[in-house]
Amino acid sequence: HLMAVLKNNQRSLLEDAKALLKEEPELVHIAKNGRQIRYWDKEGFTTDSIQSPLRVLRTEETWTQRERVAGRWIESQRASTWFWATSIPQHLIRSDQLCQVGHERWKIENSIFNTLSQHWGLDHCFHHQSTAILNFVLILFIAHILLTCFHRLNMKEAARRIYSTLIAV
């Protein structure tokens, strides 16, 4: 299965989703962090370029954000709207779980790709053949995963306190 954020790169699919997902939400949920999330979830979307029917999930999230500005705490209402397209049918995963999966991808991108590019040399392409690039990235992934597993599962507690991250000083 696949899942992607629906943006203007698939304009016709996004416009159809916006038009068809206007009515009242199918589910309203208050998350543990105080966010109110409203869900619209429909299956059967297709476009000229995509023949397989897709499921589109729309969420509207509202929350109160507290931040310090000029030495004073200010609370402001924030909102975000997300559209996700996926091949995962509704009977396999609920709307709220699919939303969580959509947001979790940022943690993967930030924790793995950011670390690999900043500390493991992923930012430089040593060879320009597609097989060489793929092998280099896969070797970096394997090395990172093995060291992370060692750090979390095998390193003694005293050493883990000293070296709290994989990137030690």
C-alpha positions, 0 to 999 in steps of 0.5 A: 500500500501507499500513502502520500500527502495530497497537495497541488501536485495532483490538482484534480484529485485535490479539487475533487476531494475538497468538493466531495469532503465538504459536509459534516465530518464523520468523526470528531475526536479530542486527542490527548494533547488537546487537539480537536481533530475532525475527520472526513474519509471517502474511498473511490477517488480516481483521476486521469493519471490514477486509475486505481481507486484511492481513499482520501482522508481529510483532517482539520486540526485545531489547538491552542498554542502557548508561546512566549512573546516579548517576555509574556505568555500569549495563547493563540488558536491554531489550525491545520488542514491535511489531505492524504491519499492512500491505497489502504482501504477503510476496513484495514485501518481507521481514520484516526489511525491513518491520520497518526500514520500520516503525521508519524512520517515526519518523525521518520524524516526528521530523525533518520534522514536529518541525522544521516545527512548531517552526521553520516555523509548522505549529502554527498553523492560519490557516484552517479550510477543509480545502483551505486547511489542505492547501495550507498544509501542502503549501507548507511541505513544498515549502519545507522540501524545497527548502531541505534540497536546497539545503543538502545539495547546493548549499551550499559546504563552508565555508558548510555548516560554519558553518551546519550546520543549516537553522535558523541562529543 
